[in-house]
Amino acid sequence: MAPNGQRPPPPRLEGQALGAVRHRGSHLQIIAGAGSGKTEVVSQRVADLLADGFPPEGIVAFTFTERAAEELKDRIGRRAEDRLGPGSLDRLAGLFVGTIHAYCFRLLQQRVPKYETYDVLDDNQLTAFLSREEKNLGLRQFDADRPDPNKRIFAGIRAFLKGVGVVENELLYTATLDEPFKTVIRNYYETLDRYRLLTYGLQIVRAVRELERPELAAEVHSKLRHLIVDEYQDVNPAQERLIRLLTGPAVELCVVGDDQQAIYQWRGSKVANIMTFHQALRAGGHLRDRHQPPEPSSADRRGQRFRRDHPRTAPKDHGPSPRAGHAPSAGGGGLERSKRGRGGGLGRQSHLGPR
């Protein structure tokens, strides 16, 4: 708080950060390193959308953790109040800011009658559930080498859940699996349905399958106008599929990520998500350099060789920030425009903070 008891004014954004806030008309990719102020940019972007008249019900923002969701909600509330006045907080009830898992559960409960009475098991509850059902499901067979039967129970549960994680993260169909795993996982899903239960991974799979129905997709697309995804480099294939299904013809997608911080590769996330975004959504437009890049220095060439040998990382942009009044180029780390086609192409790429 300021000395007079009033909240200090929000940070004044300039250059590429301000461009990311005000961008409209096509998809947007923001490459943002740690400490670059991406939460502030996303918060001001949402407040700017609201100020432009977009209804809260038409804006969805995904975060990777519940803690990040609470921080973003609080920041958006403050920025909306700064832009629209004290009464604006009462109008934000329809705005969704939360994890992908929470969104999927809400979608299933609100739009698919079957799931109205379902609950979600957390990881500890799921382990307890499987320890109770392990005889019916035959989970000990997945770690039959242990002589102690009690240890075999939990080792079998761990081995089974590891396989389930792969199936759900990769959206594999059970019909394609080998026995005995195919029969066990089918019985596992039937048992969950019998008790009206979902797991973290399963609620995403079920939401994807429901959104693959044209009638439900059309219902969601009728209201959704802006989808924002934070930590995009950490989404797995199932989450990526969900994002694609939500991005309808009239929906503008904004993804925020850091190509150097993919920390969930063990559960299917791929840094390629952030690197190939412009290719996956290029339909009517694409990201391109306006200027031919300069001849690389010896240090740049060494970096290129390292990236060639270690393809997980992406090239850092070491170009200077463009001066006011000068059009930035993609080669210099600026914002790049392209027209949006019928299917929606990448309209702008923004590098925030030091690269």
Beta strands, then each sheet from edge to edge (+ up, - down):
strand 1: 27-32
strand 2: 59-63
strand 3: 96-99
strand 4: 119-121
strand 5: 197-199
strand 6: 226-229
strand 7: 252-257
strand 8: 346-352
sheet 1: 3+ 2+ 6+ 7+ 1+ 8+
sheet 2: 4+ 5+
end
